[in-house]
């Protein structure tokens, strides 16, 4: 599976750890940066990851900042992206099952590597439930 990754300076360390893990699981990784812990602007990286997912270049995206909030807001500005700031396992699961989320966001100040990995695995393994009511709602989101 091809996965787009991005982070700001505060999410850089967690992004790098996830990148190593995902590569070891034979996923193709597109790392859109940042490449250090020097201060940068998170919207730049959320946009790149979002565009990669929205165009079909990547199946899923992962974006990380200190809180997960900023990257989530920015990623959701990209047409076709449904990003979730997953702060627990139920949110990771339900975002896929009911909302067909395609980008997961993490706050590195609040979630450690093991927790992020657990939420990612749930997110990636959960299928969209589909059905008329969920499809209808997603279509409304896509047309906002």
C-alpha positions as CSV (number, residue, x, y, z in Angstrom):
1,X,0.0,0.0,0.0
2,X,1.2,3.5,-0.8
3,X,1.1,5.9,2.2
4,X,1.7,9.7,2.1
5,X,3.4,11.1,5.2
6,X,3.9,14.6,6.4
7,X,4.6,16.6,9.5
8,X,5.7,19.8,10.9
9,X,8.7,20.2,13.2
10,X,6.9,19.0,16.3
11,X,5.7,15.9,14.5
12,X,9.0,15.1,12.8
13,X,10.2,12.5,15.3
14,X,7.0,10.5,15.3
15,X,6.8,10.7,11.5
16,X,10.3,9.3,11.2
17,X,9.5,6.4,13.5
18,X,6.3,5.6,11.7
19,X,8.1,5.8,8.3
20,X,10.6,3.2,9.4
21,X,7.9,0.9,10.7
22,X,5.8,1.2,7.6
23,X,8.7,0.6,5.3
24,X,9.6,-2.5,7.2
25,X,6.0,-3.7,6.6
26,X,6.7,-3.2,2.8
27,X,4.5,-0.2,2.4
28,X,5.6,2.3,-0.3
29,X,6.1,5.7,1.5
30,X,5.9,9.1,0.0
31,X,7.4,11.4,2.6
32,X,6.4,15.0,1.9
33,X,8.5,16.4,4.8
34,X,9.5,18.1,6.9
35,X,13.0,16.8,7.1
36,X,14.1,18.1,10.5
37,X,12.9,19.7,13.7
38,X,13.5,23.2,12.4
39,X,10.3,25.3,12.6
40,X,8.0,25.0,9.6
41,X,4.3,25.6,8.8
42,X,2.1,22.5,9.1
43,X,-0.4,23.5,6.4
44,X,2.3,23.1,3.7
45,X,2.7,19.4,4.6
46,X,-1.0,18.7,5.1
47,X,-1.7,20.1,1.7
48,X,0.9,17.9,0.0
49,X,-0.3,14.7,1.8
50,X,-3.9,15.6,1.1
51,X,-3.3,16.1,-2.6
52,X,-1.4,12.8,-2.9
53,X,-4.4,11.0,-1.4
54,X,-7.1,13.0,-3.3
55,X,-5.5,12.3,-6.6
56,X,-5.1,8.6,-5.9
57,X,-1.3,8.7,-5.8
58,X,-1.5,7.3,-2.2
59,X,-4.2,5.2,-0.6
60,X,-4.0,6.9,2.8
61,X,-2.2,9.8,4.4
62,X,-0.7,10.4,7.9
63,X,0.0,13.9,9.1
64,X,1.4,14.9,12.4
65,X,1.8,18.1,14.4
66,X,2.0,18.9,18.1
67,X,-1.7,18.6,18.7
68,X,-3.0,16.9,15.5
69,X,-5.6,19.7,15.3
70,X,-3.8,22.0,12.8
71,X,-2.8,19.3,10.4
72,X,-6.4,17.9,10.5
73,X,-8.0,21.3,9.7
74,X,-5.5,21.9,6.9
75,X,-5.8,18.5,5.4
76,X,-9.6,18.8,5.4
77,X,-9.3,21.9,3.1
78,X,-8.2,19.6,0.3
79,X,-11.1,18.5,-1.9
80,X,-11.8,14.8,-1.4
81,X,-10.0,14.5,1.9
82,X,-11.7,13.3,5.1
83,X,-9.1,13.6,7.8
84,X,-9.5,12.6,11.4
85,X,-7.5,13.6,14.4
86,X,-7.6,10.2,16.0
87,X,-7.2,10.5,19.8
88,X,-8.5,7.0,20.6
89,X,-9.0,3.7,18.9
90,X,-12.7,4.1,18.5
91,X,-12.2,7.3,16.6
92,X,-9.7,5.6,14.3
93,X,-12.1,2.8,13.6
94,X,-15.3,4.8,13.2
95,X,-13.7,7.4,11.0
96,X,-13.1,4.6,8.5
97,X,-16.3,2.6,9.1
98,X,-18.8,5.5,8.8
99,X,-16.9,8.4,7.2
100,X,-14.5,6.6,4.9
101,X,-11.7,8.8,6.3
102,X,-8.5,8.7,4.1
103,X,-6.1,10.7,6.3
104,X,-5.3,10.1,9.9
105,X,-3.8,12.8,12.0
106,X,-1.8,12.6,15.2
107,X,-0.7,15.0,17.9
108,X,2.8,14.1,18.9
109,X,2.5,16.0,22.2
110,X,-0.3,13.7,23.2
111,X,0.3,10.3,21.4
112,X,3.4,8.3,21.6
113,X,4.7,6.0,18.9
114,X,3.1,2.8,20.2
115,X,-0.3,4.5,20.5
116,X,-0.1,6.1,17.1
117,X,0.9,2.7,15.6
118,X,-2.1,1.0,17.2
119,X,-4.5,3.7,15.9
120,X,-2.9,3.5,12.5
121,X,-3.3,-0.3,12.3
122,X,-7.0,0.0,13.3
123,X,-7.5,2.8,10.8
124,X,-5.8,0.9,7.9
125,X,-7.5,-2.4,8.6
126,X,-11.1,-1.0,8.9
127,X,-13.2,-1.1,5.8
128,X,-15.8,1.5,5.0
129,X,-19.3,0.2,5.9
130,X,-21.0,1.9,3.0
131,X,-24.7,1.8,2.8
132,X,-27.1,4.5,1.7
133,X,-27.0,6.7,4.8
134,X,-23.2,6.8,5.0
135,X,-22.8,7.3,1.2
136,X,-25.3,10.1,1.3
137,X,-23.5,11.9,4.1
138,X,-20.1,11.5,2.4
139,X,-21.5,12.9,-0.8
140,X,-22.8,15.9,1.1
141,X,-19.3,16.4,2.6
142,X,-17.7,16.2,-0.8
143,X,-20.0,18.8,-2.2
144,X,-19.4,21.4,0.5
